[in-house]
Amino acid sequence: MTPLNTGRHAGRAGTRGNGLIHKRLEHPVRKLVRFPRAGVSLLRETPAVLHRAARMYGLSPAAALRRLGQLYARRFTPQQAFLLGLFDPSVTERELDSTISNHTLHSMQELVNPRAWEQMTEDKAVFYRYCESVGLPTPRLYAIYFRSSGGRSRDQRRLEDPGEWDAYLRSIAAEEIVAKPAWGS
């Protein structure tokens, strides 16, 4: 990352010049050089995403590629743009300008949350426990599932197999339950 930028390019972090000082964001292409494995993955996924987007939205391959150029300039990966429906030609420039890519969001978060806090701020299970310990209101956490070792209920009971999970979830007096990965969204 480069230092704070208040010059000609300030405000290009998805907020379009609102007077705030922003870190100048590293473009994803530069990451291809620094992280070759990510570059290979990006190059591998792009043709398939373009093909799916063209079929889904009735775009010509050239139109899908043009749209990808617009989206990539806003720092969206092809996969994220596809999952958000941004290849849809009915999505306006204004809507694109108001949508922030994961890359831009993470760069902006680094201004507020130092990288040393990443484990606490990005892992929902850890962050939930922290919020709970300092008295911040949070949604009720019913259980945590671990791929390698089953999981734990709110009262720390082990939940090992699908039968135990089924019985536990049926015992909860909740009309709705949201399942989310600990990392990501």
Steps between C-alpha positions, in 0.01 A plus 500: 500500500611850432463789744185707529424684179333839495599588144331455166391141566353553848145380535526214253425235762134464412392825665570721198675801649303573813793687652623213720862395489541150359788263467588461139378151423717243335347379175442122481726471191798598714414210729549261206870579513524480879272194539537283186268227631216753529578617147476148360167453677370830360609410147346155533160623626452796265399319176245281681350800682478699176328207329246458783431874517452524123254209503314619809454859385482445123824689437737453212848389604629848409232669715581270794870581461427876489292470816780305667735787416264746673471270801871428519571874500285508815715218642243221476626152423301328225355250749388767749348711222308197373374401846378858560319507164709790373525363145127570466467781244211650699745589782569870450827689535362662813425159652849381406650808665309427820615136516835436668721207406646271765844625402402863560313416819797315648733786407267746672467274805877504540473873569285423804602148600874438507612170348602384849130497595398289200443180698262680735315715244466247218425176686132526596532248784785696661336838436170379644669392823682834520178702451324285757783550753481880477120509511425592138163372377538211257266247342470180699766245409360147516798289396830493319580229246857387431569298185768290663338431838124547496400795710382650826161622614451828685528310830822330377348157432688309229304446179679231301269338247199610291258332746631708791478818291146416393388434859668818625355723228152359558533577873566870439193720539585722203285569197798586281867409507770650279809291423812693401863404450732629770717669235339678207135564442 
